[in-house]
């Protein structure tokens, strides 16, 4: 799979969501903000939304593997 050049603000939104998920405190506002930004980025980049979402999760949740 090709590497996607995610904007910093999208990565930060996903990091916030991931931190909240791990703490059991994900808010509707955070989840909605992430989904809206993923959808917008996918449209801007001409990519499938699911591809963007999965790539973003990989970058944020597996950053210790060298991504991000």
N, CA, C and O atoms as a DFTB+ gen file, in Angstrom:
272 C
 N C O
     1  1       0.842      -1.178       0.000
     2  2       0.000       0.000       0.000
     3  2       0.886       1.239       0.000
     4  3       1.867       1.298       0.741
     5  1       0.556       2.211      -0.809
     6  2       1.326       3.446      -0.894
     7  2       1.161       4.265       0.384
     8  3       0.119       4.220       1.038
     9  1       2.196       5.005       0.723
    10  2       2.146       5.876       1.877
    11  2       1.335       7.121       1.534
    12  3       1.508       7.719       0.473
    13  1       0.458       7.494       2.442
    14  2      -0.376       8.677       2.249
    15  2       0.253       9.824       3.032
    16  3       0.655       9.650       4.182
    17  1       0.338      10.990       2.409
    18  2       0.893      12.170       3.063
    19  2      -0.237      12.892       3.796
    20  3      -0.873      13.790       3.244
    21  1      -0.480      12.487       5.048
    22  2      -1.554      13.071       5.838
    23  2      -1.161      14.447       6.363
    24  3      -0.014      14.653       6.760
    25  1      -2.102      15.390       6.369
    26  2      -1.808      16.689       6.968
    27  2      -1.672      16.540       8.489
    28  3      -2.302      15.676       9.099
    29  1      -0.852      17.387       9.076
    30  2      -0.596      17.317      10.518
    31  2      -1.877      17.422      11.335
    32  3      -2.024      16.727      12.340
    33  1      -2.809      18.286      10.919
    34  2      -4.023      18.465      11.713
    35  2      -4.875      17.200      11.739
    36  3      -5.550      16.938      12.734
    37  1      -4.858      16.429      10.690
    38  2      -5.602      15.170      10.656
    39  2      -4.933      14.137      11.561
    40  3      -5.617      13.402      12.273
    41  1      -3.637      14.080      11.539
    42  2      -2.909      13.159      12.423
    43  2      -3.171      13.523      13.880
    44  3      -3.402      12.639      14.705
    45  1      -3.137      14.796      14.198
    46  2      -3.389      15.227      15.579
    47  2      -4.807      14.894      16.026
    48  3      -5.017      14.479      17.166
    49  1      -5.781      15.073      15.137
    50  2      -7.159      14.695      15.478
    51  2      -7.244      13.208      15.789
    52  3      -7.860      12.820      16.782
    53  1      -6.640      12.378      14.962
    54  2      -6.682      10.930      15.192
    55  2      -5.929      10.570      16.459
    56  3      -6.355       9.673      17.186
    57  1      -4.819      11.244      16.747
    58  2      -4.087      10.979      17.993
    59  2      -4.949      11.306      19.206
    60  3      -4.960      10.565      20.189
    61  1      -5.664      12.411      19.129
    62  2      -6.573      12.780      20.221
    63  2      -7.645      11.715      20.408
    64  3      -7.930      11.304      21.533
    65  1      -8.234      11.273      19.309
    66  2      -9.261      10.230      19.381
    67  2      -8.674       8.942      19.957
    68  3      -9.298       8.312      20.811
    69  1      -7.504       8.548      19.511
    70  2      -6.884       7.310      19.974
    71  2      -6.586       7.389      21.474
    72  3      -6.793       6.417      22.200
    73  1      -6.103       8.534      21.931
    74  2      -5.845       8.730      23.365
    75  2      -7.142       8.604      24.157
    76  3      -7.179       7.963      25.207
    77  1      -8.205       9.222      23.644
    78  2      -9.495       9.136      24.316
    79  2     -10.030       7.703      24.308
    80  3     -10.594       7.250      25.305
    81  1      -9.863       6.997      23.211
    82  2     -10.306       5.601      23.128
    83  2      -9.581       4.764      24.175
    84  3     -10.205       3.975      24.886
    85  1      -8.287       4.933      24.268
    86  2      -7.506       4.158      25.224
    87  2      -7.910       4.456      26.667
    88  3      -7.814       3.585      27.532
    89  1      -8.360       5.681      26.928
    90  2      -8.791       6.073      28.267
    91  2     -10.266       5.753      28.515
    92  3     -10.774       5.964      29.616
    93  1     -10.945       5.247      27.495
    94  2     -12.371       4.961      27.620
    95  2     -13.206       6.220      27.694
    96  3     -14.263       6.239      28.324
    97  1     -12.723       7.287      27.037
    98  2     -13.381       8.579      27.156
    99  2     -13.576       9.278      25.808
   100  3     -13.583      10.508      25.743
   101  1     -13.734       8.505      24.741
   102  2     -13.931       9.121      23.424
   103  2     -15.229       9.909      23.424
   104  3     -16.283       9.394      23.798
   105  1     -15.144      11.163      23.001
   106  2     -16.347      11.995      22.934
   107  2     -16.945      11.944      21.534
   108  3     -16.255      11.688      20.547
   109  1     -18.234      12.194      21.480
   110  2     -18.922      12.257      20.193
   111  2     -18.299      13.362      19.340
   112  3     -18.124      13.195      18.133
   113  1     -17.970      14.473      19.962
   114  2     -17.394      15.605      19.238
   115  2     -16.071      15.226      18.584
   116  3     -15.832      15.565      17.424
   117  1     -15.216      14.530      19.312
   118  2     -13.928      14.115      18.752
   119  2     -14.128      13.122      17.618
   120  3     -13.531      13.261      16.551
   121  1     -14.966      12.123      17.850
   122  2     -15.216      11.110      16.816
   123  2     -15.781      11.752      15.557
   124  3     -15.376      11.412      14.446
   125  1     -16.704      12.669      15.730
   126  2     -17.317      13.345      14.586
   127  2     -16.292      14.200      13.845
   128  3     -16.258      14.204      12.615
   129  1     -15.462      14.917      14.586
   130  2     -14.443      15.768      13.962
   131  2     -13.477      14.938      13.125
   132  3     -13.110      15.332      12.018
   133  1     -13.065      13.784      13.658
   134  2     -12.154      12.913      12.926
   135  2     -12.813      12.403      11.649
   136  3     -12.208      12.453      10.578
   137  1     -14.037      11.917      11.751
   138  2     -14.721      11.375      10.586
   139  2     -14.958      12.435       9.511
   140  3     -14.799      12.168       8.320
   141  1     -15.337      13.627       9.937
   142  2     -15.553      14.709       8.971
   143  2     -14.260      15.075       8.259
   144  3     -14.258      15.296       7.048
   145  1     -13.163      15.139       9.000
   146  2     -11.881      15.516       8.394
   147  2     -11.361      14.411       7.485
   148  3     -10.781      14.693       6.436
   149  1     -11.564      13.150       7.880
   150  2     -11.176      12.026       7.023
   151  2     -11.938      12.098       5.706
   152  3     -11.352      11.948       4.634
   153  1     -13.240      12.326       5.792
   154  2     -14.082      12.405       4.596
   155  2     -13.634      13.547       3.691
   156  3     -13.543      13.383       2.475
   157  1     -13.353      14.705       4.290
   158  2     -12.912      15.862       3.505
   159  2     -11.561      15.596       2.854
   160  3     -11.369      15.899       1.677
   161  1     -10.622      15.030       3.613
   162  2      -9.299      14.747       3.064
   163  2      -9.391      13.737       1.925
   164  3      -8.741      13.901       0.893
   165  1     -10.184      12.709       2.109
   166  2     -10.349      11.700       1.063
   167  2     -10.870      12.333      -0.218
   168  3     -10.386      12.025      -1.308
   169  1     -11.854      13.215      -0.092
   170  2     -12.407      13.892      -1.267
   171  2     -11.348      14.779      -1.921
   172  3     -11.212      14.784      -3.144
   173  1     -10.600      15.527      -1.112
   174  2      -9.549      16.410      -1.629
   175  2      -8.472      15.609      -2.368
   176  3      -7.963      16.037      -3.404
   177  1      -8.138      14.446      -1.819
   178  2      -7.058      13.631      -2.376
   179  2      -7.546      12.683      -3.475
   180  3      -6.738      12.029      -4.134
   181  1      -8.866      12.609      -3.672
   182  2      -9.407      11.696      -4.674
   183  2      -9.221      10.238      -4.295
   184  3      -8.976       9.385      -5.149
   185  1      -9.340       9.966      -3.009
   186  2      -9.123       8.613      -2.500
   187  2     -10.396       8.077      -1.856
   188  3     -11.306       8.837      -1.526
   189  1     -10.445       6.767      -1.683
   190  2     -11.543       6.142      -0.953
   191  2     -11.437       6.541       0.519
   192  3     -10.344       6.553       1.085
   193  1     -12.569       6.866       1.134
   194  2     -12.570       7.273       2.538
   195  2     -12.019       6.159       3.431
   196  3     -11.255       6.427       4.358
   197  1     -12.401       4.925       3.157
   198  2     -11.942       3.805       3.974
   199  2     -10.425       3.632       3.881
   200  3      -9.774       3.326       4.880
   201  1      -9.872       3.823       2.711
   202  2      -8.418       3.732       2.532
   203  2      -7.715       4.780       3.377
   204  3      -6.707       4.498       4.025
   205  1      -8.257       5.991       3.364
   206  2      -7.685       7.081       4.170
   207  2      -7.787       6.739       5.651
   208  3      -6.811       6.869       6.390
   209  1      -8.963       6.304       6.085
   210  2      -9.156       5.999       7.505
   211  2      -8.224       4.893       7.982
   212  3      -7.601       5.018       9.036
   213  1      -8.124       3.831       7.228
   214  2      -7.264       2.720       7.635
   215  2      -5.786       3.127       7.640
   216  3      -5.035       2.734       8.533
   217  1      -5.375       3.913       6.646
   218  2      -3.995       4.387       6.608
   219  2      -3.681       5.300       7.778
   220  3      -2.599       5.229       8.360
   221  1      -4.634       6.159       8.119
   222  2      -4.448       7.082       9.239
   223  2      -4.334       6.319      10.550
   224  3      -3.465       6.620      11.368
   225  1      -5.195       5.345      10.758
   226  2      -5.134       4.538      11.976
   227  2      -3.794       3.810      12.066
   228  3      -3.209       3.711      13.144
   229  1      -3.316       3.307      10.946
   230  2      -2.025       2.609      10.929
   231  2      -0.899       3.564      11.347
   232  3      -0.034       3.201      12.144
   233  1      -0.920       4.774      10.808
   234  2       0.122       5.756      11.131
   235  2       0.095       6.121      12.612
   236  3       1.138       6.162      13.264
   237  1      -1.094       6.384      13.139
   238  2      -1.211       6.843      14.523
   239  2      -1.052       5.710      15.520
   240  3      -0.330       5.857      16.506
   241  1      -1.700       4.600      15.289
   242  2      -1.727       3.521      16.274
   243  2      -0.500       2.629      16.230
   244  3      -0.237       1.887      17.176
   245  1       0.250       2.695      15.146
   246  2       1.432       1.845      15.026
   247  2       2.676       2.687      14.742
   248  3       3.598       2.243      14.058
   249  1       2.684       3.899      15.273
   250  2       3.789       4.839      15.033
   251  2       5.126       4.290      15.506
   252  3       6.171       4.625      14.947
   253  1       5.098       3.449      16.530
   254  2       6.346       2.888      17.017
   255  2       7.027       2.000      15.982
   256  3       8.207       1.677      16.119
   257  1       6.289       1.607      14.949
   258  2       6.855       0.787      13.890
   259  2       7.597       1.605      12.843
   260  3       8.094       1.052      11.862
   261  1       7.679       2.940      13.046
   262  2       8.428       3.778      12.140
   263  2       7.579       4.704      11.312
   264  3       8.119       5.572      10.625
   265  1       6.267       4.557      11.348
   266  2       5.385       5.470      10.599
   267  2       5.230       6.760      11.370
   268  3       5.564       6.845      12.551
   269  1       4.716       7.764      10.679
   270  2       4.459       9.089      11.247
   271  2       5.762       9.756      11.482
   272  3       5.798      10.890      11.959
